Amino acid sequence: MPRPSLTRAEVLDTAARYVKEHGPAALTMRKLAAELGTAVTSIYWHVGNREALLDALVERTVHELATIRPRGGTPARRIVSVARALRRDLRAHPHLVAMVHERGLTERMFLPAQQALVHEVHAAGLRGARAAEAVRAIQYQVVGYVLVERNRERSPAQHPGEEDLWDEAAAEQDPGLARALARPVDSEKLFVVSVRALVESLVGR
C-alpha cells in the first residue's frame, strides 16, 4: 500500500518539478520514488507506469495552459494580454511543453489560447479568413518570440557582444540608438512592443 500521506497530486507535482530541472529523459520511476522518499510500487499505485505518468503530466500541462483569461478594456488590449499570458506559460514549462509536442498534442495545447483569441478578434469585427489569419499571426509571433528567447539564453557568451559592436565609431549617426543597442535586451518590454504593433495592424487599437 502507498504511504498514507502520498497523493497523486504530490507525485505529479514532484515529477513536473524534476522534469523542469533535469528534462523528461532523466525521469525514472526509481528517481521519482527517491525524490518522494517512498517505494517505486507506491508510484505505480498512484499513477501507473512511466508512460502513464508522462501522459498525466502532459494532460495537466494542457489543462494548465487552458486557464488563460483575457484582460483589458478593448479587444486589442485583451488580445495582447492573451499573448503575454501564453508567452509566460510557455516559458514556465519548457520541458513539459516539449513533452506535449513529442506526444502530438501541440495543437490541442494551443486550442484554449486560440479560442480566446478568436473571441477577441470577433469582438474587434474580424470574421472568416481575416480572423483566422489574425489568430495565427499572433500565435506564431508568441511561439517564435519564445524560441528566439530560449535560443539566446542557451547560446554561449558572444565575443564581441552588442556593447562592443556599437562603439563610438558606429554611433556617429545616431548615438542614442547605439547606446540603446549596447544595453541588455528587456525581453518583456520588447515583446509587448512587438505584439502590440502586430495586434494594432490587424485589429486596430
C-alpha positions as CSV (number, residue, x, y, z in Angstrom):
1,M,0.0,0.0,0.0
2,P,1.2,3.6,-0.7
3,R,2.4,5.9,2.0
4,P,-0.7,7.3,3.6
5,S,0.4,10.9,3.1
6,L,1.3,10.5,-0.5
7,T,-1.2,11.7,-3.1
8,R,-1.4,11.6,-6.9
9,A,-1.1,15.4,-7.0
10,E,2.1,15.2,-4.9
11,V,3.5,12.6,-7.3
12,L,2.7,14.8,-10.4
13,D,4.0,17.9,-8.7
14,T,7.3,16.3,-7.9
15,A,7.6,14.7,-11.3
16,A,6.8,18.1,-13.0
17,R,9.5,19.8,-10.9
18,Y,12.0,17.0,-11.7
19,V,11.3,17.3,-15.4
20,K,11.7,21.1,-15.3
21,E,15.1,20.8,-13.6
22,H,16.5,17.8,-15.5
23,G,14.4,17.2,-18.6
24,P,11.9,14.3,-19.3
25,A,14.6,11.9,-20.4
26,A,16.1,11.9,-16.9
27,L,12.9,11.0,-15.2
28,T,12.7,7.4,-14.0
29,M,10.3,5.8,-11.5
30,R,13.2,5.0,-9.2
31,K,14.5,8.6,-9.2
32,L,11.0,9.9,-8.6
33,A,10.5,7.5,-5.7
34,A,13.7,8.7,-4.2
35,E,12.6,12.3,-4.5
36,L,9.4,11.4,-2.7
37,G,11.0,9.2,-0.1
38,T,8.8,6.3,-1.0
39,A,8.8,2.9,-2.8
40,V,8.6,2.5,-6.5
41,T,5.5,0.4,-6.1
42,S,3.8,3.4,-4.4
43,I,4.4,5.5,-7.5
44,Y,2.9,2.8,-9.7
45,W,-0.1,2.6,-7.4
46,H,-0.8,6.3,-7.8
47,V,0.0,6.9,-11.5
48,G,0.7,3.6,-13.2
49,N,3.9,3.1,-15.3
50,R,6.3,5.7,-16.6
51,E,4.3,6.2,-19.8
52,A,1.1,6.7,-17.9
53,L,2.9,9.2,-15.7
54,L,4.2,11.2,-18.7
55,D,0.7,11.1,-20.2
56,A,-0.7,12.5,-16.9
57,L,2.0,15.3,-16.9
58,V,1.0,16.2,-20.5
59,E,-2.7,16.3,-19.7
60,R,-2.0,18.5,-16.7
61,T,0.1,20.9,-18.7
62,V,-2.6,21.1,-21.4
63,H,-5.1,21.8,-18.7
64,E,-3.0,24.5,-17.0
65,L,-2.5,26.3,-20.4
66,A,-6.2,26.4,-20.7
67,T,-6.7,28.9,-17.9
68,I,-5.8,32.0,-19.9
69,R,-8.2,34.8,-19.2
70,P,-8.1,37.9,-21.3
71,R,-7.8,41.3,-19.6
72,G,-8.3,44.9,-20.8
73,G,-10.9,47.4,-21.9
74,T,-10.6,46.8,-25.6
75,P,-10.3,43.7,-27.9
76,A,-6.7,44.8,-28.8
77,R,-5.7,45.1,-25.2
78,R,-7.3,41.7,-24.3
79,I,-5.5,40.1,-27.3
80,V,-2.2,41.5,-26.0
81,S,-3.0,40.1,-22.6
82,V,-3.6,36.6,-24.1
83,A,-0.3,36.8,-25.9
84,R,1.6,37.8,-22.8
85,A,-0.1,35.0,-20.8
86,L,0.7,32.4,-23.4
87,R,4.4,33.5,-23.6
88,R,4.6,33.4,-19.8
89,D,3.2,29.9,-19.7
90,L,5.4,28.5,-22.5
91,R,8.5,29.9,-20.7
92,A,7.4,28.5,-17.4
93,H,7.0,24.9,-18.7
94,P,9.7,24.4,-21.4
95,H,10.3,20.7,-20.9
96,L,6.7,19.9,-20.3
97,V,5.7,21.8,-23.5
98,A,8.4,19.7,-25.3
99,M,6.7,16.5,-24.0
100,V,3.3,17.8,-25.2
101,H,4.9,18.3,-28.7
102,E,6.5,14.9,-28.7
103,R,3.1,13.3,-28.0
104,G,1.5,15.0,-30.9
105,L,-0.7,17.2,-28.7
106,T,0.7,20.7,-29.6
107,E,-2.5,21.8,-31.5
108,R,-4.6,20.7,-28.6
109,M,-2.4,22.6,-26.2
110,F,-2.8,25.8,-28.1
111,L,-6.6,25.4,-28.6
112,P,-7.6,27.4,-25.5
113,A,-5.4,30.3,-26.4
114,Q,-6.7,30.2,-30.0
115,Q,-10.3,30.2,-28.7
116,A,-9.6,33.2,-26.5
117,L,-8.0,35.0,-29.5
118,V,-11.0,34.1,-31.8
119,H,-13.4,35.6,-29.3
120,E,-11.4,38.9,-29.2
121,V,-10.9,39.2,-32.9
122,H,-14.6,38.6,-33.4
123,A,-15.2,41.4,-30.9
124,A,-12.9,43.6,-33.0
125,G,-15.1,42.9,-36.0
126,L,-13.0,40.4,-37.9
127,R,-14.6,37.3,-39.4
128,G,-13.7,34.4,-41.7
129,A,-10.2,34.2,-43.2
130,R,-9.2,37.6,-41.8
131,A,-10.0,36.4,-38.3
132,A,-8.1,33.1,-38.8
133,E,-5.1,35.0,-40.2
134,A,-5.0,37.3,-37.2
135,V,-5.2,34.5,-34.7
136,R,-2.4,32.5,-36.4
137,A,-0.2,35.6,-36.8
138,I,-0.5,36.3,-33.1
139,Q,0.1,32.7,-32.1
140,Y,3.2,32.5,-34.4
141,Q,4.5,35.7,-33.0
142,V,4.3,34.4,-29.5
143,V,5.8,31.0,-30.3
144,G,8.6,32.4,-32.5
145,Y,9.5,35.0,-29.9
146,V,9.8,32.4,-27.2
147,L,12.0,30.2,-29.4
148,V,14.3,33.2,-30.0
149,E,14.4,34.0,-26.3
150,R,15.3,30.4,-25.4
151,N,18.0,30.3,-28.1
152,R,19.6,33.5,-26.9
153,E,19.5,32.2,-23.3
154,R,21.2,28.9,-24.2
155,S,23.8,30.3,-26.6
156,P,27.4,30.8,-25.4
157,A,28.6,34.3,-24.4
158,Q,29.1,36.4,-27.5
159,H,32.5,38.0,-28.2
160,P,32.3,40.7,-29.3
161,G,28.9,41.4,-27.8
162,E,26.5,44.2,-28.8
163,E,28.0,46.5,-26.3
164,D,31.4,46.1,-28.1
165,L,30.0,46.3,-31.6
166,W,28.1,49.5,-31.1
167,D,31.1,51.6,-30.0
168,E,31.6,55.3,-30.5
169,A,32.8,54.9,-34.1
170,A,29.5,53.1,-35.0
171,A,27.5,55.7,-33.1
172,E,28.3,58.8,-35.1
173,Q,24.9,58.9,-37.0
174,D,22.6,58.0,-34.1
175,P,24.3,57.9,-30.7
176,G,21.0,57.3,-28.9
177,L,20.4,54.2,-31.0
178,A,23.9,52.9,-30.4
179,R,23.6,53.3,-26.6
180,A,20.2,51.5,-26.6
181,L,21.5,48.6,-28.7
182,A,24.5,48.3,-26.4
183,R,22.3,47.8,-23.4
184,P,20.9,44.3,-22.4
185,V,17.6,43.4,-24.0
186,D,14.4,43.9,-21.9
187,S,12.6,40.9,-23.4
188,E,9.3,41.6,-21.7
189,K,9.2,45.2,-22.9
190,L,10.3,44.2,-26.4
191,F,7.7,41.5,-26.6
192,V,4.9,43.9,-25.6
193,V,6.1,46.5,-28.2
194,S,6.2,43.9,-31.0
195,V,2.9,42.2,-30.2
196,R,1.1,45.5,-29.7
197,A,2.3,46.7,-33.1
198,L,1.1,43.4,-34.7
199,V,-2.3,43.5,-33.0
200,E,-2.9,47.1,-33.9
201,S,-2.1,46.4,-37.5
202,L,-4.6,43.6,-37.5
203,V,-7.5,44.8,-35.4
204,G,-6.7,48.4,-34.6
205,R,-6.5,49.9,-31.1
